[in-house]
Amino acid sequence: MSKLVSDIKSGIKGVQGAGDAIRGSAMEVTDQALDNNGNHPQTQLSQAKNRSITEKGKQDMAGVDHMVARHEQKHGKHTAGAAAPAATTTAGTTGGGGGCEL
């Protein structure tokens, strides 16, 4: 049960990371569009904060992406062999009427 809770928490972290990446990017664009003085200390501080939010969001998403890839790789080895025969077709074989076998 704790693995399930951990996976859910990781998924939520990925969703939050996506939101942070979007929010940080949107705020950067807004600052660029509305700010007349890019050299003002407050502007530079705001830009750095927005870049930080964007990068943390991207890192969170990448972490979840790596976790999902590890999960698929771990479980894919067990299911790939079993799933392969169900996906094959027998079109054009003799005696089968040339249909698709599921």
Phi, psi and omega per residue, in radians:
M1 nan -0.572 -3.106
S2 -1.220 -0.498 3.075
K3 -1.164 -0.699 3.102
L4 -1.100 -0.788 3.128
V5 -1.096 -0.716 3.112
S6 -1.106 -0.735 3.100
D7 -1.116 -0.702 3.120
I8 -1.134 -0.767 3.118
K9 -1.079 -0.712 3.116
S10 -1.127 -0.707 3.103
G11 -1.104 -0.742 3.113
I12 -1.128 -0.678 3.104
K13 -1.096 -0.661 3.100
G14 -1.145 -0.726 3.110
V15 -1.135 -0.750 3.107
Q16 -1.113 -0.687 3.103
G17 -1.078 -0.710 3.097
A18 -1.100 -0.748 3.109
G19 -1.102 -0.732 3.114
D20 -1.136 -0.708 3.132
A21 -1.103 -0.738 3.118
I22 -1.162 -0.795 -3.120
R23 -1.092 -0.811 3.141
G24 -1.088 -0.742 3.112
S25 -1.126 -0.739 3.135
A26 -1.124 -0.697 3.127
M27 -1.186 -0.643 3.077
E28 -1.067 -0.817 -3.142
V29 -1.093 -0.734 3.131
T30 -1.109 -0.770 3.105
D31 -1.053 -0.749 -3.133
Q32 -1.143 -0.667 -3.095
A33 -1.291 -0.608 -3.011
L34 -1.764 -0.288 -3.056
D35 -1.601 2.254 -3.131
N36 -1.563 -0.422 -3.058
N37 -2.132 1.690 -3.122
G38 -1.256 -0.216 -3.122
N39 -1.640 -0.059 3.139
H40 -1.169 2.381 -3.108
P41 -0.992 -0.677 -3.141
Q42 -1.155 -0.645 3.108
T43 -1.140 -0.786 3.136
Q44 -1.118 -0.670 3.091
L45 -1.116 -0.752 3.119
S46 -1.108 -0.754 3.122
Q47 -1.093 -0.732 3.122
A48 -1.125 -0.717 3.123
K49 -1.102 -0.782 -3.129
N50 -1.140 -0.705 3.086
R51 -1.098 -0.673 3.123
S52 -1.113 -0.768 3.106
I53 -1.066 -0.789 -3.129
T54 -1.078 -0.825 -3.099
E55 -1.159 -0.699 3.110
K56 -1.115 -0.711 3.096
G57 -1.070 -0.758 3.117
K58 -1.121 -0.680 3.103
Q59 -1.141 -0.715 3.104
D60 -1.085 -0.746 3.120
M61 -1.140 -0.708 3.139
A62 -1.135 -0.678 3.107
G63 -1.078 -0.745 3.110
V64 -1.187 -0.682 3.115
D65 -1.057 -0.741 3.110
H66 -1.160 -0.666 3.121
M67 -1.117 -0.741 3.130
V68 -1.137 -0.720 3.127
A69 -1.086 -0.745 3.096
R70 -1.099 -0.713 -3.136
H71 -1.105 -0.801 3.132
E72 -1.143 -0.685 -3.140
Q73 -1.146 -0.726 -3.135
K74 -1.139 -0.813 -3.075
H75 -1.533 -0.385 -3.140
G76 -1.136 -0.550 3.136
K77 -1.131 -0.589 -3.104
H78 -1.415 -0.528 -3.058
T79 -1.730 -0.308 -3.067
A80 -1.118 -0.742 -3.131
G81 -1.182 -0.632 -3.108
A82 -1.336 -0.549 -3.075
A83 -1.438 -0.382 -3.042
A84 -1.075 -0.791 -3.118
P85 -1.119 -0.552 -3.117
A86 -1.223 -0.373 -3.082
A87 -1.593 -0.095 -3.109
T88 -1.449 2.695 3.109
T89 -2.080 2.840 -3.126
T90 -2.174 0.600 -3.121
A91 -1.081 2.295 3.076
G92 1.489 0.169 3.123
T93 -1.480 2.743 3.137
T94 -1.434 2.479 3.060
G95 1.484 -0.278 -3.102
G96 -1.720 -0.013 3.122
G97 1.394 0.090 3.090
G98 1.287 0.257 -3.125
G99 -1.529 -3.081 3.123
C100 -1.743 2.270 -3.096
E101 -1.778 2.235 3.126
L102 -1.939 nan nan
